[in-house]
Amino acid sequence: MIKYSNREFLKSYLVKGISNIMKFVSTFEITKGFDRWLHLVDVELKEKLEKYGVKVHFACANDDETRVYDMSEIDDPILVEAFMADEEVIKLRTEAGV
């Protein structure tokens, strides 16, 4: 069995001519409620999401608004690491309780 790092897998996946777009479902803890998270995504991170080609298609929270569940996509999967390591993204997410 061949083992890949995430980056190696993504590169090999893309070389085979398969679509670059990666769709994913994620869940994560929030501490400042769903409305605050929505503001983060819709306003504060809008420019960064566009820069990295991330689109959030659907999101919801549990009843006590401590977890978000979202369905998203990114135009180029290799940019996931860059997006998550972006200092401004980290700062804005932290301030929003993510």
DSSP file with accessible surface (Angstrom, degrees, kcal/mol):
  #  RESIDUE AA STRUCTURE BP1 BP2  ACC     N-H-->O    O-->H-N    N-H-->O    O-->H-N    TCO  KAPPA ALPHA  PHI   PSI    X-CA   Y-CA   Z-CA
    1    1 A M              0   0  215      0, 0.0     2,-0.4     0, 0.0     0, 0.0   0.000 360.0 360.0 360.0 132.1    0.0    0.0    0.0
    2    2 A I        -     0   0  124      2,-0.0     2,-0.4     0, 0.0     0, 0.0  -0.723 360.0-153.5 -87.6 130.2    1.4    3.4   -0.9
    3    3 A K        -     0   0  180     -2,-0.4     2,-0.3     6,-0.0     0, 0.0  -0.884  12.2-171.2-106.4 137.5    1.1    6.0    1.8
    4    4 A Y        -     0   0  103     -2,-0.4     2,-0.1     4,-0.0     3,-0.0  -0.930  24.3-125.2-122.2 148.3    0.9    9.7    0.9
    5    5 A S     >  -     0   0   58     -2,-0.3     4,-2.8     1,-0.1     5,-0.2  -0.453  45.5-100.7 -73.4 166.3    1.1   12.9    3.0
    6    6 A N  H  > S+     0   0  130      1,-0.2     4,-2.5     2,-0.2     5,-0.2   0.925 125.5  48.7 -55.8 -44.0   -2.0   15.0    2.3
    7    7 A R  H  > S+     0   0   87      2,-0.2     4,-2.5     1,-0.2    -1,-0.2   0.936 112.0  47.6 -64.8 -44.2    0.0   17.2    0.0
    8    8 A E  H  > S+     0   0  107      1,-0.2     4,-2.5     2,-0.2     5,-0.2   0.919 112.5  49.8 -64.1 -41.2    1.5   14.3   -2.0
    9    9 A F  H  X S+     0   0   98     -4,-2.8     4,-2.5     2,-0.2    -1,-0.2   0.943 111.4  48.4 -61.4 -46.6   -2.0   12.7   -2.3
   10   10 A L  H  X S+     0   0   21     -4,-2.5     4,-2.4    -5,-0.2    -2,-0.2   0.915 111.8  49.5 -62.6 -41.5   -3.5   15.9   -3.5
   11   11 A K  H  X S+     0   0  108     -4,-2.5     4,-2.2     1,-0.2    -1,-0.2   0.932 113.0  46.0 -63.9 -44.0   -0.8   16.4   -6.1
   12   12 A S  H  X S+     0   0   27     -4,-2.5     4,-1.3     1,-0.2    -1,-0.2   0.892 111.8  53.1 -66.7 -35.2   -1.1   12.8   -7.4
   13   13 A Y  H  <>S+     0   0   90     -4,-2.5     5,-1.0    -5,-0.2    -2,-0.2   0.924 111.9  44.8 -63.6 -42.8   -4.9   13.2   -7.5
   14   14 A L  H ><5S+     0   0   31     -4,-2.4     3,-1.7     1,-0.2    -2,-0.2   0.868 106.5  59.1 -72.6 -35.5   -4.6   16.4   -9.5
   15   15 A V  H 3<5S+     0   0  124     -4,-2.2    -1,-0.2     1,-0.3    -2,-0.2   0.850  94.4  66.3 -63.5 -30.6   -2.0   15.0  -11.9
   16   16 A K  T 3<5S-     0   0  147     -4,-1.3    -1,-0.3    -5,-0.2    -2,-0.2   0.456 119.2-108.1 -73.3   0.5   -4.4   12.2  -12.9
   17   17 A G  T < 5 +     0   0   68     -3,-1.7     2,-0.2     1,-0.3    -3,-0.1   0.628  69.9 144.8  86.7  11.9   -6.6   14.8  -14.5
   18   18 A I      < -     0   0   70     -5,-1.0    -1,-0.3     1,-0.1    -2,-0.0  -0.579  63.5 -77.9 -82.6 149.5   -9.4   14.7  -11.9
   19   19 A S        -     0   0   75     -2,-0.2    -1,-0.1     1,-0.1    -2,-0.0  -0.065  32.6-137.8 -47.5 140.5  -11.1   17.9  -11.1
   20   20 A N  S    S+     0   0   77     -3,-0.1     2,-0.1    56,-0.1    -1,-0.1   0.744  73.2 103.8 -70.7 -26.4   -9.2   20.3   -8.8
   21   21 A I        -     0   0   71     55,-0.1     2,-0.5    52,-0.1    54,-0.2  -0.402  55.3-162.3 -68.0 129.1  -12.3   21.2   -6.8
   22   22 A M  E     -A   74   0A  57     52,-2.5    52,-2.1    -2,-0.1     2,-0.4  -0.961   0.4-161.5-112.9 125.2  -12.4   19.5   -3.4
   23   23 A K  E     +A   73   0A 155     -2,-0.5     2,-0.3    50,-0.2    50,-0.3  -0.845  18.6 171.3-103.2 142.8  -15.8   19.3   -1.6
   24   24 A F  E     -A   72   0A  68     48,-2.8    48,-2.8    -2,-0.4     2,-0.4  -0.991  30.7-139.8-151.9 156.4  -15.8   18.6    2.2
   25   25 A V  E     +A   71   0A 113     -2,-0.3     2,-0.3    46,-0.2    46,-0.2  -0.953  30.2 177.7-114.2 133.7  -17.9   18.5    5.3
   26   26 A S  E     -A   70   0A  34     44,-2.3    44,-2.7    -2,-0.4     2,-0.3  -0.950  16.4-164.3-136.1 159.4  -16.4   19.8    8.5
   27   27 A T  E     +A   69   0A  63     -2,-0.3     2,-0.3    42,-0.2    42,-0.2  -0.990  16.8 163.1-140.2 144.9  -17.4   20.3   12.1
   28   28 A F  E     -A   68   0A  34     40,-1.7    40,-2.5    -2,-0.3     2,-0.2  -0.988  37.6 -94.5-159.1 160.0  -15.8   22.4   14.8
   29   29 A E  E     -A   67   0A 122     -2,-0.3     2,-0.3    38,-0.2    38,-0.3  -0.546  32.6-169.4 -80.3 141.9  -16.4   23.9   18.1
   30   30 A I        -     0   0    3     36,-2.3    68,-0.2    -2,-0.2    67,-0.1  -0.963  13.0-172.2-127.2 150.5  -17.5   27.6   18.5
   31   31 A T  S    S+     0   0   95     66,-1.7    66,-0.2    -2,-0.3    67,-0.1   0.494  80.0  52.2-118.8  -6.3  -17.7   29.6   21.7
   32   32 A K  S    S-     0   0  116     64,-0.5     4,-0.5     1,-0.3    34,-0.1   0.133 109.2 -98.3-120.7  19.6  -19.5   32.8   20.7
   33   33 A G     >  -     0   0   15     32,-0.6     4,-1.5    64,-0.1    -1,-0.3   0.086  35.9 -78.4  87.2 163.3  -22.6   31.4   19.0
   34   34 A F  H  > S+     0   0   32      1,-0.2     4,-2.9     2,-0.2     5,-0.2   0.874 123.2  57.9 -70.8 -38.5  -23.7   30.8   15.4
   35   35 A D  H  > S+     0   0  124      1,-0.2     4,-2.1     2,-0.2    -1,-0.2   0.901 107.0  49.8 -60.4 -37.9  -24.5   34.4   14.5
   36   36 A R  H  > S+     0   0   62     -4,-0.5     4,-2.1     2,-0.2    -1,-0.2   0.909 110.8  49.4 -66.3 -40.2  -20.9   35.4   15.4
   37   37 A W  H  X S+     0   0    9     -4,-1.5     4,-2.4     2,-0.2    -2,-0.2   0.927 108.9  52.5 -64.8 -42.4  -19.6   32.6   13.2
   38   38 A L  H  X S+     0   0   51     -4,-2.9     4,-3.3     1,-0.2     5,-0.3   0.907 108.3  50.8 -59.8 -41.2  -21.9   33.7   10.3
   39   39 A H  H  X>S+     0   0   87     -4,-2.1     4,-2.3     2,-0.2     5,-1.6   0.914 108.2  53.4 -62.2 -40.9  -20.5   37.2   10.6
   40   40 A L  I  <>S+     0   0    1     -4,-2.1     5,-3.1     3,-0.2     6,-0.3   0.952 117.2  36.3 -56.9 -49.7  -17.0   35.8   10.5
   41   41 A V  I  <5S+     0   0   16     -4,-2.4    -2,-0.2     3,-0.2    -1,-0.2   0.926 122.3  42.4 -73.0 -44.9  -17.7   33.9    7.3
   42   42 A D  I  <5S+     0   0  101     -4,-3.3    -3,-0.2    -5,-0.2    -1,-0.2   0.780 134.7   7.0 -76.5 -27.3  -20.0   36.4    5.6
   43   43 A V  I ><5S+     0   0   85     -4,-2.3     3,-0.6    -5,-0.3     4,-0.4   0.744 127.3  41.3-120.1 -62.7  -18.1   39.6    6.4
   44   44 A E  I 3 <S+     0   0   50     -5,-1.6     4,-0.3     1,-0.2     3,-0.2   0.855 124.8  32.2 -67.8 -39.8  -14.7   39.3    8.1
   45   45 A L  T 3><S+     0   0    6     -5,-3.1     4,-3.2    -6,-0.3     5,-0.3   0.420  87.8 104.5 -97.2   2.1  -13.3   36.3    6.1
   46   46 A K  H <> S+     0   0  116     -3,-0.6     4,-2.2    -6,-0.3     5,-0.2   0.905  83.4  44.8 -52.5 -48.3  -15.0   37.1    2.8
   47   47 A E  H  > S+     0   0  152     -4,-0.4     4,-2.5    -3,-0.2    -1,-0.2   0.915 115.6  47.2 -64.0 -42.1  -11.9   38.5    1.1
   48   48 A K  H  > S+     0   0   24     -4,-0.3     4,-2.3     2,-0.2    -2,-0.2   0.897 109.8  53.0 -68.6 -39.7   -9.7   35.6    2.3
   49   49 A L  H  X>S+     0   0   21     -4,-3.2     5,-2.8     1,-0.2     4,-0.7   0.925 112.2  45.7 -61.3 -42.0  -12.3   33.0    1.3
   50   50 A E  H ><5S+     0   0  133     -4,-2.2     3,-0.7    -5,-0.3    -2,-0.2   0.920 110.4  53.9 -65.6 -42.7  -12.3   34.5   -2.2
   51   51 A K  H 3<5S+     0   0  130     -4,-2.5    -2,-0.2     1,-0.2    -1,-0.2   0.901 116.5  37.4 -58.3 -43.2   -8.5   34.7   -2.3
   52   52 A Y  H 3<5S-     0   0   23     -4,-2.3    24,-0.5    -5,-0.1    -1,-0.2   0.449 113.1-115.8 -92.0  -0.5   -8.1   31.0   -1.5
   53   53 A G  T <<5 +     0   0    8     -3,-0.7    22,-1.8    -4,-0.7     2,-0.4   0.819  59.6 154.4  73.9  31.4  -11.1   29.9   -3.6
   54   54 A V  E   < -B   74   0A  17     -5,-2.8     2,-0.4    20,-0.2    -1,-0.2  -0.793  21.2-173.2 -96.4 134.0  -13.2   28.6   -0.6
   55   55 A K  E     -B   73   0A  83     18,-2.8    18,-2.1    -2,-0.4     2,-0.7  -0.994  13.7-152.5-126.6 125.5  -17.0   28.5   -0.9
   56   56 A V  E     +B   72   0A  50     -2,-0.4    16,-0.2    16,-0.2     3,-0.1  -0.875  16.3 177.1 -96.0 116.3  -19.3   27.7    2.1
   57   57 A H  E     +     0   0A 113     14,-2.5     2,-0.3    -2,-0.7    15,-0.2   0.787  63.7   2.2 -90.1 -32.2  -22.5   26.2    0.6
   58   58 A F  E     +B   71   0A 109     13,-1.5    13,-2.6     2,-0.0     2,-0.3  -0.983  59.9 174.6-156.6 143.0  -24.3   25.3    3.8
   59   59 A A  E     +B   70   0A  25     -2,-0.3     2,-0.3    11,-0.2    11,-0.2  -0.988   3.1 167.5-150.8 147.6  -23.8   25.6    7.6
   60   60 A C  E     -B   69   0A  50      9,-2.1     9,-2.8    -2,-0.3     2,-0.3  -0.944  19.7-138.1-149.3 168.3  -25.8   24.9   10.7
   61   61 A A  E     -B   68   0A  28     -2,-0.3     7,-0.2     7,-0.2    -2,-0.0  -0.878  25.5-102.8-126.4 161.8  -25.2   24.7   14.4
   62   62 A N    >   -     0   0   43      5,-1.5     3,-1.7    -2,-0.3     5,-0.1  -0.206  51.0 -89.1 -73.3 174.6  -26.4   22.4   17.2
   63   63 A D  T 3  S+     0   0  172      1,-0.3    -1,-0.1     2,-0.1    -2,-0.0   0.850 128.4  43.1 -59.2 -37.7  -29.2   23.5   19.5
   64   64 A D  T 3  S-     0   0  109    -31,-0.0    -1,-0.3     3,-0.0   -31,-0.1   0.355 108.9-123.3 -93.7  10.1  -26.8   25.2   22.0
   65   65 A E  S <  S+     0   0   82     -3,-1.7   -32,-0.6     2,-0.1    -2,-0.1   0.879  76.5 120.4  53.6  47.3  -24.7   26.7   19.3
   66   66 A T        +     0   0   54      1,-0.2   -36,-2.3   -34,-0.1     2,-0.3   0.466  69.2  44.2-112.8  -6.9  -21.4   25.2   20.4
   67   67 A R  E     -A   29   0A  81    -38,-0.3    -5,-1.5    -5,-0.1     2,-0.4  -0.999  64.6-154.6-138.8 142.2  -20.7   23.3   17.1
   68   68 A V  E     -AB  28  61A   0    -40,-2.5   -40,-1.7    -2,-0.3     2,-0.4  -0.918   3.8-164.1-112.6 142.0  -20.9   24.2   13.5
   69   69 A Y  E     +AB  27  60A  96     -9,-2.8    -9,-2.1    -2,-0.4     2,-0.3  -0.997  20.4 174.8-122.0 124.0  -21.4   21.7   10.7
   70   70 A D  E     -AB  26  59A  10    -44,-2.7   -44,-2.3    -2,-0.4     2,-0.5  -0.948  30.1-147.9-135.8 155.5  -20.6   23.0    7.2
   71   71 A M  E     +AB  25  58A  94    -13,-2.6   -14,-2.5    -2,-0.3   -13,-1.5  -0.994  38.1 154.4-117.8 122.6  -20.4   21.8    3.6
   72   72 A S  E     -AB  24  56A   4    -48,-2.8   -48,-2.8    -2,-0.5     2,-0.3  -0.818  28.1-148.6-138.5 175.7  -17.8   23.7    1.6
   73   73 A E  E     -AB  23  55A  19    -18,-2.1   -18,-2.8    -2,-0.3     2,-0.4  -0.978   4.1-152.6-146.8 158.0  -15.5   23.4   -1.4
   74   74 A I  E     -AB  22  54A   2    -52,-2.1   -52,-2.5    -2,-0.3   -20,-0.2  -0.998  16.9-139.0-132.8 136.1  -12.1   24.8   -2.4
   75   75 A D  S    S+     0   0   68    -22,-1.8   -22,-0.1    -2,-0.4    -1,-0.1   0.860  97.5  25.5 -61.7 -38.6  -11.0   25.4   -5.9
   76   76 A D    >   -     0   0   48    -24,-0.5     3,-2.3     1,-0.1     4,-0.3  -0.924  69.1-156.9-131.5 105.0   -7.5   24.0   -5.3
   77   77 A P  T >  S+     0   0    4      0, 0.0     3,-1.6     0, 0.0     4,-0.4   0.768  90.7  68.9 -54.9 -25.8   -7.1   21.5   -2.5
   78   78 A I  T 3> S+     0   0   39      1,-0.3     4,-0.5     2,-0.1     3,-0.5   0.784  91.0  63.1 -66.2 -21.4   -3.4   22.4   -2.1
   79   79 A L  H <> S+     0   0   58     -3,-2.3     4,-2.7     1,-0.2    -1,-0.3   0.566  77.1  88.0 -80.8  -6.1   -4.4   25.8   -0.8
   80   80 A V  H <> S+     0   0   48     -3,-1.6     4,-2.6    -4,-0.3     5,-0.2   0.943  89.7  47.4 -56.4 -48.6   -6.2   24.3    2.3
   81   81 A E  H  > S+     0   0   92     -3,-0.5     4,-1.6    -4,-0.4    -1,-0.2   0.910 112.1  49.4 -61.1 -42.4   -2.9   24.4    4.2
   82   82 A A  H  X S+     0   0   41     -4,-0.5     4,-0.9     2,-0.2    -1,-0.2   0.915 111.4  49.4 -64.7 -42.0   -2.1   28.0    3.2
   83   83 A F  H >< S+     0   0   20     -4,-2.7     3,-0.8     1,-0.2    -2,-0.2   0.946 113.0  45.8 -61.2 -48.9   -5.6   29.1    4.1
   84   84 A M  H 3< S+     0   0   87     -4,-2.6    -1,-0.2     1,-0.2    -2,-0.2   0.752 115.4  47.6 -69.2 -23.0   -5.5   27.5    7.6
   85   85 A A  H 3< S+     0   0   62     -4,-1.6    -1,-0.2    -5,-0.2     2,-0.2   0.535  79.9 120.6 -94.1  -6.7   -2.0   28.9    8.2
   86   86 A D    <X  -     0   0   21     -4,-0.9     4,-2.6    -3,-0.8     5,-0.2  -0.396  62.0-141.3 -62.3 122.9   -2.8   32.5    7.1
   87   87 A E  H  > S+     0   0  151      1,-0.2     4,-2.4     2,-0.2    -1,-0.2   0.870  99.6  49.2 -57.2 -40.9   -2.1   34.7   10.1
   88   88 A E  H  > S+     0   0   96      2,-0.2     4,-2.8     1,-0.2     5,-0.2   0.907 110.4  50.7 -68.5 -38.6   -5.1   36.9    9.5
   89   89 A V  H  > S+     0   0    1      2,-0.2     4,-2.7     1,-0.2     5,-0.2   0.941 111.3  48.7 -62.0 -45.9   -7.4   33.9    9.2
   90   90 A I  H  X S+     0   0   69     -4,-2.6     4,-2.5     2,-0.2    -2,-0.2   0.935 113.0  47.6 -59.7 -46.4   -6.1   32.5   12.4
   91   91 A K  H  X S+     0   0  115     -4,-2.4     4,-2.6    -5,-0.2    -2,-0.2   0.941 113.6  46.3 -61.9 -47.9   -6.5   35.9   14.2
   92   92 A L  H  X S+     0   0   16     -4,-2.8     4,-1.6     1,-0.2    -1,-0.2   0.903 113.2  49.1 -65.8 -40.7  -10.1   36.4   12.9
   93   93 A R  H  <>S+     0   0   60     -4,-2.7     5,-2.8    -5,-0.2     4,-0.3   0.923 111.6  49.5 -64.2 -42.4  -11.2   32.8   13.7
   94   94 A T  H ><5S+     0   0   94     -4,-2.5     3,-1.5    -5,-0.2    -2,-0.2   0.931 110.1  50.1 -62.1 -45.4   -9.7   33.1   17.2
   95   95 A E  H 3<5S+     0   0   84     -4,-2.6    -1,-0.2     1,-0.3    -2,-0.2   0.820 109.7  52.5 -62.3 -30.6  -11.5   36.4   17.9
   96   96 A A  T 3<5S-     0   0    1     -4,-1.6   -64,-0.5    -5,-0.2    -1,-0.3   0.436 120.6-107.8 -87.1   0.4  -14.8   34.9   16.7
   97   97 A G  T < 5       0   0    8     -3,-1.5   -66,-1.7    -4,-0.3   -65,-0.2   0.782 360.0 360.0  80.8  29.1  -14.5   31.9   19.1
   98   98 A V      <       0   0   40     -5,-2.8    -1,-0.3   -68,-0.2   -68,-0.2  -0.873 360.0 360.0-103.8 360.0  -13.6   29.3   16.5
